[in-house]
Amino acid sequence: MSSIGTENGVSRFIRRITDGLWITLRLVPKSLAFPILGIALVLLTISGVPLARAVDVGGRPTFAWLLADVGRLPATYGYVILGSAIAVSVFGYLVGRWCDQATHLSVTDPLTGLFNRRHFSDRLNREVRRARRESRPTCVLFLDVDHLKEINSRFGHKTGDEALMEMGRIISRNVRPADVAARCGGDEFEVLLPGTTSTGASAISDRILRAVAAQDRTLSRFFEVSIGIAQLHAETSSEELVAAADAALYRAKAAGGARAAVAGADDDAAGAPPPREADLFVKTRALLGAIH
């Protein structure tokens, strides 16, 4: 029994290390990673020269002989190593920079600069799996700009876009670097809060609400926002987590808007939609976001 527990502990430790390395590699800019990889391949290729020479040596070459031959490499092949390293670094940087730009465009909402729905869904699924493995809390905020259609109708879509851009800036300023903020279509935003309980998520929501309320009310783009908060539970899927946050958002808007509501807190008394209606409501939002 103890050996099984030890194996499980070791496997969890190895999985955490590999997951950490994989996340680190994904976060490193490719314009930096590609040149480093290219230089490593150049050095690995040049280091094979002594091994190739060893074939011509009678008997088995000693380690000291190989070490001495490696020491002569810079003098003999210095120009080859330097030239190859420079060429590979420049080429790797250019290709990596192009890949970074393509990746950024594929995961970013062009209007607000936040992530898009596809990237948010990918990160949410990974964080849910990680939260279950490590038994760590995770929350989702679902935000909706109140009365954006009225702003568009009265002042034009350009003013509505300015409101959305300001909403994106407010969210970016009030979340942590580890959080994932995304515009999921139209006037809807979502924020993934890893390692955060509903209490911490409520504090972040309060900061966002205060920042929104602190806007200059004389501006035509002045807006308010409603927020739904949901915390991940043991058997909750990523879709159910978002649905719970969406239902909480519905309660916040039904109560007058410009406030936050936590999923599971007095749902019936606050006028949440019935389960079937809520499910249809969530699916309709998802379909509209996918079309957008």
C-alpha positions in Angstrom: 0.0 0.0 0.0 2.8 2.4 0.9 4.7 1.6 -2.3 1.5 2.4 -4.3 1.2 5.7 -2.4 4.9 6.4 -3.1 4.5 5.7 -6.8 1.4 8.0 -7.0 3.4 10.8 -5.2 6.3 10.4 -7.5 4.1 10.4 -10.6 2.3 13.5 -9.4 5.6 15.2 -8.7 6.9 14.3 -12.2 3.6 15.4 -13.8 3.8 18.8 -12.0 7.4 19.3 -13.2 6.6 18.4 -16.8 3.4 20.6 -16.8 5.5 23.4 -15.4 8.1 23.0 -18.1 5.5 22.8 -20.8 3.8 25.9 -19.6 7.1 27.7 -19.4 8.0 26.7 -22.9 4.7 27.9 -24.2 5.1 31.3 -22.4 8.7 31.9 -23.7 8.5 34.0 -26.9 9.4 32.0 -30.0 11.6 34.8 -31.2 13.8 33.9 -28.2 13.3 30.1 -28.1 14.0 29.5 -31.8 17.5 31.1 -31.7 18.4 29.3 -28.5 17.3 26.0 -30.0 19.2 26.7 -33.2 22.5 27.5 -31.3 22.0 24.3 -29.3 21.7 22.2 -32.5 24.8 23.9 -34.0 26.8 23.0 -30.9 25.4 19.5 -30.8 26.4 19.0 -34.5 29.9 20.3 -34.0 30.4 18.2 -30.9 30.0 15.1 -33.1 33.3 15.9 -34.9 35.5 14.2 -32.2 33.2 11.2 -32.3 33.7 11.0 -36.0 37.4 11.3 -35.7 37.4 8.6 -33.1 36.6 6.1 -35.9 40.0 6.7 -37.4 41.8 6.2 -34.1 43.2 2.7 -33.5 41.6 1.0 -30.5 39.1 2.6 -28.2 39.6 6.4 -27.7 39.9 7.4 -24.1 37.8 10.1 -22.5 40.9 12.3 -22.1 41.5 12.0 -25.8 38.0 13.1 -26.6 38.2 15.9 -24.1 41.4 17.2 -25.6 40.0 17.0 -29.1 36.9 18.9 -28.0 39.2 21.6 -26.6 40.8 22.0 -30.1 37.4 22.5 -31.7 37.2 26.3 -31.2 40.6 26.9 -32.8 39.9 24.5 -35.7 36.2 25.2 -36.3 35.7 28.5 -34.6 34.7 30.4 -37.7 32.2 27.6 -38.6 30.7 27.6 -35.1 30.4 31.4 -35.0 29.1 31.8 -38.5 26.5 29.0 -38.1 25.4 30.3 -34.7 24.9 33.8 -36.1 23.0 32.6 -39.2 20.8 30.2 -37.2 20.1 32.9 -34.6 19.0 35.5 -37.1 16.9 33.0 -39.0 15.4 31.7 -35.8 14.6 35.2 -34.5 12.8 36.2 -37.8 10.8 32.9 -37.9 10.0 33.1 -34.2 8.9 36.7 -34.4 6.5 35.8 -37.2 5.2 32.9 -35.2 4.7 35.2 -32.1 2.8 37.7 -34.2 0.6 35.0 -35.8 -0.1 33.5 -32.4 -1.0 36.8 -30.9 -3.4 37.6 -33.7 -5.1 34.2 -33.3 -5.8 34.5 -29.6 -6.5 38.2 -29.3 -9.7 40.2 -29.7 -8.8 43.1 -32.1 -11.0 45.7 -30.4 -10.1 45.4 -26.8 -6.7 43.7 -26.9 -8.0 41.0 -24.5 -8.0 37.3 -25.3 -10.8 35.9 -27.5 -13.3 33.2 -26.8 -11.3 30.3 -28.3 -8.2 31.0 -26.2 -10.4 31.5 -23.1 -12.1 28.1 -23.6 -8.7 26.4 -24.1 -7.3 27.9 -20.9 -10.5 27.2 -19.0 -10.4 23.5 -19.8 -6.7 23.2 -18.8 -7.2 25.1 -15.6 -10.2 23.0 -14.6 -8.2 19.8 -15.1 -5.3 21.4 -13.1 -7.6 22.5 -10.3 -9.0 19.0 -9.9 -5.5 17.5 -9.8 -4.2 19.9 -7.2 -7.5 20.6 -5.4 -7.1 24.3 -5.8 -10.0 26.8 -6.1 -10.9 28.4 -9.4 -13.5 31.0 -10.3 -15.0 32.6 -13.4 -16.4 36.1 -13.8 -19.0 36.7 -16.5 -19.4 40.4 -17.2 -21.9 42.2 -19.4 -21.9 45.9 -20.3 -25.3 47.2 -19.4 -27.4 49.0 -22.0 -24.7 48.9 -24.7 -27.4 48.8 -27.4 -28.8 52.1 -26.1 -25.3 53.7 -26.4 -25.0 52.4 -29.9 -28.5 53.7 -30.8 -28.0 57.2 -29.3 -24.4 57.9 -30.0 -23.3 55.5 -32.7 -21.3 52.3 -32.9 -18.0 54.2 -32.6 -19.0 55.3 -29.1 -20.1 51.8 -28.3 -16.7 50.5 -29.4 -15.0 53.1 -27.2 -17.1 51.8 -24.3 -16.0 48.3 -25.0 -12.3 49.3 -25.2 -12.6 51.2 -21.9 -14.2 48.1 -20.4 -11.2 46.0 -21.6 -8.8 48.5 -20.1 -10.6 48.5 -16.7 -10.6 44.7 -16.6 -6.8 44.5 -17.5 -6.0 47.0 -14.7 -7.9 45.1 -12.1 -6.9 41.5 -12.6 -3.7 39.7 -11.8 -1.1 38.6 -14.5 -2.0 35.0 -13.9 -5.7 35.7 -14.7 -7.2 35.2 -18.2 -9.5 38.0 -19.3 -11.3 37.7 -22.6 -14.0 39.3 -24.7 -16.4 36.5 -25.7 -18.5 38.4 -28.1 -20.6 41.6 -28.3 -20.8 43.2 -24.9 -19.8 40.1 -22.9 -16.5 39.5 -21.1 -15.2 36.5 -19.1 -12.3 36.3 -16.6 -10.7 33.1 -15.4 -9.3 33.4 -11.8 -7.0 30.4 -11.0 -6.3 29.8 -7.3 -9.2 32.1 -6.3 -12.2 31.5 -4.1 -15.5 33.2 -4.5 -14.5 35.6 -1.8 -11.4 36.7 -3.7 -13.5 36.8 -6.9 -16.0 39.1 -5.2 -13.2 41.4 -4.2 -11.9 41.6 -7.8 -15.5 42.2 -9.0 -15.9 45.1 -6.5 -12.7 46.7 -7.8 -14.0 46.4 -11.4 -17.4 47.9 -10.3 -15.7 50.8 -8.5 -13.5 51.5 -11.5 -16.5 51.5 -13.8 -18.4 53.8 -11.5 -15.5 56.2 -11.3 -15.8 57.1 -15.0 -16.8 60.6 -16.1 -20.6 60.4 -16.3 -20.6 63.3 -18.7 -19.0 61.2 -21.4 -21.3 59.7 -24.0 -19.6 56.4 -23.7 -20.3 56.1 -19.9 -21.5 52.6 -19.1 -22.2 50.3 -16.3 -21.5 46.6 -15.9 -23.1 43.5 -14.3 -21.0 40.6 -13.1 -21.8 36.9 -12.4 -19.4 34.9 -10.2 -19.1 31.1 -10.0 -16.6 28.9 -8.2 -15.5 25.5 -9.5 -16.7 22.5 -7.5 -15.5 18.9 -7.5 -17.8 17.5 -10.2 -18.3 20.7 -12.1 -17.3 20.8 -15.8 -15.9 23.9 -17.5 -19.2 24.3 -19.4 -21.2 24.1 -16.1 -18.9 26.6 -14.5 -19.5 29.1 -17.2 -23.3 28.4 -17.1 -23.3 29.0 -13.4 -21.5 32.3 -13.8 -24.0 33.2 -16.6 -27.0 32.4 -14.4 -25.5 34.6 -11.7 -25.1 37.4 -14.3 -28.7 37.0 -15.1 -29.6 37.6 -11.5 -27.4 40.7 -11.3 -29.1 42.2 -14.3 -32.6 41.2 -13.1 -31.8 43.0 -9.8 -31.1 46.3 -11.7 -27.6 45.8 -13.0 -24.4 47.6 -12.0 -23.7 44.9 -9.4 -22.2 41.5 -8.9 -24.0 38.2 -8.0 -22.5 34.9 -6.8 -23.8 31.6 -8.2 -25.6 29.6 -5.6 -26.5 32.5 -3.4 -30.3 32.7 -3.0 -30.9 31.8 -6.6 -34.6 31.2 -6.3 -35.3 34.3 -4.2 -33.3 36.6 -6.6 -35.4 35.5 -9.6 -33.0 33.2 -11.5 -34.5 31.6 -14.6 -35.7 28.0 -14.3 -33.1 25.3 -15.2 -34.4 24.6 -18.7 -34.7 28.3 -19.5 -31.3 29.0 -18.1 -29.8 26.2 -20.1 -31.5 27.5 -23.3 -30.3 31.0 -22.4 -26.7 29.9 -22.0 -26.7 27.8 -25.3 -28.1 30.8 -27.2 -25.3 33.1 -25.8 -22.7 30.5 -26.8 -24.2 30.2 -30.3 -24.3 33.9 -30.8 -20.7 34.2 -29.6 -19.5 31.5 -31.9 -21.2 33.2 -34.9 -19.6 36.5 -33.9 
